[in-house]
Amino acid sequence: MNEQNSNNYNYSVGELAQRSGLTVRALHHYEKLGLLLPSARSEAGYRLYSEADVLRLHRLLAWRQTGMALKDIGPLLDSESPALREVLARQVAALQAQMLQQQQLLDALQHVARQAEGQGAGADTEPSLIEHLLFAMSMMRVQDKYFSAEDRLVLAQQKAQMGPERVLAAEAEWPALIRSVQQEMARGTPSGSPRVRTLAQRWMALTQQFVGDSPTLRSKVTTMYAQEPDLQRLTGVTPELIGYLRQAVAASGDAAAAGEAQA
C-alpha cells in the first residue's frame, strides 16, 4: 500500500470491487469493453486504480443507472467530463423515477388488496376484482402518459404529506362522493342547489389534497379523465359529471374555483 499511496494509486482491483460493491468480474468486464482501464500496474503486474478511476467508475454506474446500454456509455465517459454534482443530480433523478414507479406499483397492489379483502373468500375469481386489477395495471400506464416524472414526484410528495391514514380515508370517500353526484344528476337536481354545491366543494377539497394548488396538475387530471373512456367507465367520472360540478361551483359565486373543479 505504501507504493500505491506514493503514486496516488490507492486501490487494487479487489479493494475497488469491495469498496464499490461490485465484483472483480464486473471490473474486468468494464476493462475489456474499454470503459474502465486501471491507471497503472504494480511491479507484480496487479491492476491499480487511482482516485480519477473511481470518479470514472461512478460516472459509468450513474449512466448505467438510467438504463443506458454499456455500448452507449463509452463515448460519454470519453467526452468532456461533466461536473460531479451534475452526474449526481442525474443519478438522483433516475433513482427518484424508479422510486415513483415502485410507489405506483405499491399503490396499485394495495388498492387491489383492499378490494379483495372487502369481497371476502373467492375474491380472486370475482369479475369485479378482476376489473379492479386490470384498472390498477392500466392506471400505471395512463399516469405515465399524462404526467411527467416531475409531476409524479409532486403527486407522491402530496401523498407523503397527507400520510397513509388520510390517503386511505380520502380514497375511500371518492366512490361514495361520485355516486352522490351521479344521483343528483339522475334526479335532475339543478347544479346550483345547496346539495350539489356542497358536493362540489367537498370534491374540490379532496382534489386539492392529492394535487395541491397546481393548476397545471389539475388540468392534466381533467384531460386524463376526458380522454380515457375506460377510466370514465370504471370510476364514473365523466366530462358531463365534471361539467355539472363546475356549474355548481360557479353558482356558488367562486368563478375562479369553477375553472378548477376537477376530478
N, C-alpha and C positions, 0 to 999 in steps of 0.2 A: 504493500500500500504506500510506502514512502516514495517508491519510484513513480507510482501513479499520481500522487498528490503533487510531487515536484513538477510534473509535466502537465498538470491540470487534467489528467485523465483519471477520473475518480471512480469509475465503475467497470468491473469486469462484466461479461455477458450474464453470468449467473446473478451477480449483485443487481444489475439493472432489471433483470427479469423479476427478481424477488421484490425489489422496491416498487416496481411499476404494476405488479400484479399480473404480469404476462408470463408466458412460458419461454424458455430458451428457444424452443422450436419456433415460436412466433417471431422472435427477434431474428432468427436465422432466415425465416421466410421473408421478412421485410428486407433483409440484406440481399437475398437472392433476387428480389424484384428491384433492387436499387433504390429503395425508399429510405433505408437507414443503414448507412455504412459506418463501421467503427472508425473513429478518427485515428486510431493507432493500434499497434500490436506490441505486446510485451516482448522481452528478449526470448521468452519461451514460445512466442507465437500466439499468445492468447489475445482475444479481442479486448480493446479498451475504449471506453466511451467517455466523452467529455460532457461538460455542462451544456454546451451547444447541441450535442447529440440528444440530450434529454429534452431540450426545448423542441427540437425537430420531432422527436417521438411524440411529444404532447400534441403538436400541431397535427401530426399524422392521425393520432387517435381522435382528435377533435373533429377532423374532417370525416373520419370513419363513422363517428357517432351520428352524423347527419344522414347516414345511409349511402354515402358516396362510395363507388367502387374503387378498389385499390388502384386500378389502372388509370383512373382519372385523378387520383390524389398526387401522383408523382409530379406532374407539371406545376401544380400549386405549391408543392414543397420547394421546387427548384426556382420558382419565381421570387420576386422580392418579398421578403417575409413581412406579413402584417404584424402590427404591434401585438404583444402577448395579450393585452386586455381585449383586443378585437377578437382574437381567437377564443378567449374565454367567454366573451359575450355571445359568440356564435354557438359555443358548446352549451351555454346556459339556455339559449333559445331552443336548441334542439331537444334538450332534456325536458324543458317545460312543455314542449309539444308532445313528447312521449308521455309525460305525466298526465296531460289533459286527455290523451287517448285512453290511457288506463282508467282515468276517473270516469270518462264517458261509459266505458265498458262496465265499470263497477256500478254506476248509477243504473244502467240498463238491467244488469243482473239482479240488483236489489229490488228494482221495480217489479220484475217478473216473479221474484221470490215472494214478495208481499202478496201478489195476486194469487200465487199458488197456495200460500198459507190461508188466504181468505176463502178459497174454493174447497179446501179440505182434501180428503182422500180421493184418489183417482184424478187429481187436478192435472196431472201431466198429460192426460189424454183429452181433456176438455177443449172443445173448439175455441171457447173464449180465451183460454190461457194460451193456446197456440197463437191466436191473434195478437195477444199482448207480446208474446215472444217475437213474432215477426215485426211488430211495431217497434219494439226495443232495438232490434237489429237495424231496421231501416232508419230509425232516428239518428243513429250514429253516422250513417252516410249522409242523411239530409242535413245535419248540422255542419258537416264538413263542406257541404255545397253552398250554404248560405252565410256561414260565419268564418272569418279568418282565424288564424291561430291567436292573434291578439284579442279578437272578440271572445273566443272561447276562454282565454285566460281571464278576461274581465268577468265573464259569467261564472267561472269557477271561483274567483275571488268573492263574488257576491254570495255564493252559496257558503263559502267558508265563513264569511262574516255573519251569516244567518245562524249557522250552527246546525248540527244534524236534526235536533228536535224540531226546530222551526221549519226546516226544509220539509221534513216528513208531514208536519201539520199543514203546511201550505199546499203541498202536493195532494194531500188527502182532501183538501177543501175544494180543489178545482172541479172535480166531476160533479159535485152537488151544485156548485155555482153555475156551471154550464147548463145543467138540467133546469135550474130555476129560470135562467134567461130563456131557454128554449120554450118552457111552459108559458111564460108571459108572451112570447112571440106567437105561440099557437093560439092563445086566448084572444089575441088581437089587442092586448093591453097597449095603450099609447106609450111611446118611448119616453114621453115627458112625465109619466105618472110617478108619484113618490116611490112606489115599489121598485120600478125599473131604475130610477135614478140611484136608489140605494144599492142595487145590484151592480150598477156601473161603477160606482165609487169603490165598492169592495174589489171589483175586478181590477181597477187601476192600482189599488193598494197592493194587491197580490203581485201584479205585474212588476211594480217597482221593486218589490223585494228581490226578484230574480234578475232584472236587467238594470236596476239602478236608474239614474237620471239621464242616461244617454239616449237622445232622440234617434241617433243612428241605429243603435241596437233595437229600439222599439220598431223602427221602420223595417229592419231586416226580419224581425219576428212576424210582422204583418205580411210582408212579401212571401215568407216561407209558407204561412198558412193559406195565402191566396193562391199559391202556385202548386200546392201539393194535395191533390184530391184524396189520396189515401190518408193523409194526416187529418183532413177535414172529416172523412168518414169515421175514423177511429176515435176522434176527440169530440166531434160535433161542433168544432169551432169553424164556422163558415164565414165567407165575406159578408153574407147577409146578417149574421149574428153580430159581427164586428160593427157593421153599419148601424145596426139597431142600438148598440151600446154608445156609439159616437153621438147619435141623436139624443140619447138620454143625457149624456154629459153636456151637450150643447144646450139642452133645455134647462139645465141647472144654472146656466149663465156663465160657465167657465169655458169660453171659446177656445182658449189656448190648450186646455186639457182635452178638449173634444178631438183635436187632431192627434192626440196621443193615446186614445183609448184603444188599446191593442191587446191581442192575445198574449 
